[in-house]
Amino acid sequence: MTAWKQLAKAHELHMPEFSFANGERRYVKLHCRTLGQLNSERNNAVLLLHGTTGSSMQFLQPDMANFLFERDQPLDHNEYFLITRRRLFRHHRSTSHHFYRIVSAVDGARG
């Protein structure tokens, strides 16, 4: 059995002037965890989102992670670079309500 919590790597992404869907520009800091490796084509990244007020650690619980991330499973961590958000901050305060604006901005950019 894989120890998913120990396998996941913690990262912090700093975006000095992130543009929100409403045109507002702010400093945003995103805490995330990753599994797997980004490939040389940089086209194997998968952003895992959850629609609860709970933690993204739910993805790393064995009952879910084994089903999703083991070899030959839908999101095999040997094939995909998996990203889960931990926390989103602006100026050292939580801005999780802005996270949905980020997702909307990304969706809008895809057209």
C-alpha positions in Angstrom: 0.0 0.0 0.0 1.3 3.4 -0.9 1.8 6.1 1.8 0.2 8.9 -0.2 0.6 11.6 2.4 4.4 11.0 2.5 4.6 10.7 -1.3 2.9 14.1 -1.9 5.2 17.1 -2.2 4.2 20.5 -0.8 4.7 23.6 -2.9 4.1 27.3 -2.7 3.3 29.3 -5.8 3.6 33.1 -5.6 1.7 35.2 -8.2 2.5 38.9 -7.6 -0.2 40.3 -9.9 -2.8 37.6 -10.6 -5.7 38.9 -12.7 -9.1 37.8 -11.5 -12.1 37.5 -13.8 -13.4 41.0 -12.8 -10.1 42.6 -13.8 -8.8 43.0 -10.2 -5.1 42.3 -9.9 -3.7 41.1 -6.6 -0.9 39.2 -5.0 -1.9 35.6 -4.6 -0.1 32.7 -2.9 -1.2 29.2 -3.6 -0.2 26.3 -1.4 -0.5 22.9 -3.1 0.5 19.3 -3.0 1.7 17.3 -6.0 2.0 13.6 -7.0 3.9 12.4 -10.0 6.2 14.3 -12.3 5.5 16.9 -15.0 6.6 15.4 -18.3 8.9 17.1 -20.8 5.9 18.1 -23.0 4.3 19.7 -19.9 0.9 18.3 -20.9 0.2 15.7 -18.2 -0.9 18.1 -15.3 -4.3 17.5 -13.7 -5.7 19.9 -11.2 -7.8 18.2 -8.6 -10.5 20.3 -7.0 -13.1 19.5 -4.4 -16.4 21.2 -3.7 -16.4 20.9 0.0 -15.2 23.0 2.9 -13.0 20.1 3.9 -9.3 19.6 3.2 -7.7 18.4 0.0 -6.1 15.8 2.2 -9.2 13.7 1.4 -7.5 12.9 -1.9 -4.6 11.3 -0.1 -6.6 9.0 2.1 -5.9 5.4 1.1 -9.6 4.6 0.3 -9.6 7.3 -2.4 -6.0 7.6 -3.4 -5.5 3.8 -4.0 -8.6 3.9 -6.3 -7.5 7.0 -8.2 -3.7 7.1 -8.2 -2.3 3.5 -8.2 -0.8 2.1 -11.4 -3.4 1.5 -14.1 -6.0 3.5 -12.2 -7.8 6.6 -13.8 -5.2 9.1 -12.5 -2.1 6.9 -12.3 0.5 9.0 -10.5 3.2 7.4 -12.7 1.6 9.0 -15.8 0.1 12.2 -14.5 1.3 15.3 -12.6 -1.5 15.6 -10.0 -2.0 18.9 -8.2 -4.3 19.5 -5.2 -4.7 22.9 -3.7 -4.1 23.2 0.0 -4.6 26.9 0.8 -4.9 30.1 -1.1 -3.6 33.3 0.5 -3.4 37.0 -0.2 -1.3 39.2 2.0 -1.1 36.5 4.7 -4.9 36.2 4.9 -7.1 33.4 3.5 -8.6 34.2 0.1 -10.3 30.9 -0.5 -13.4 32.8 -1.7 -11.1 34.2 -4.5 -10.2 30.7 -5.6 -13.5 30.3 -7.4 -12.7 33.5 -9.3 -9.4 32.0 -10.4 -11.2 28.9 -11.6 -13.7 31.1 -13.5 -10.9 33.1 -15.0 -9.2 29.9 -16.2 -12.5 28.5 -17.6 -13.1 31.9 -19.4 -9.6 31.8 -20.9 -10.3 28.4 -22.4 -13.3 29.8 -24.2 
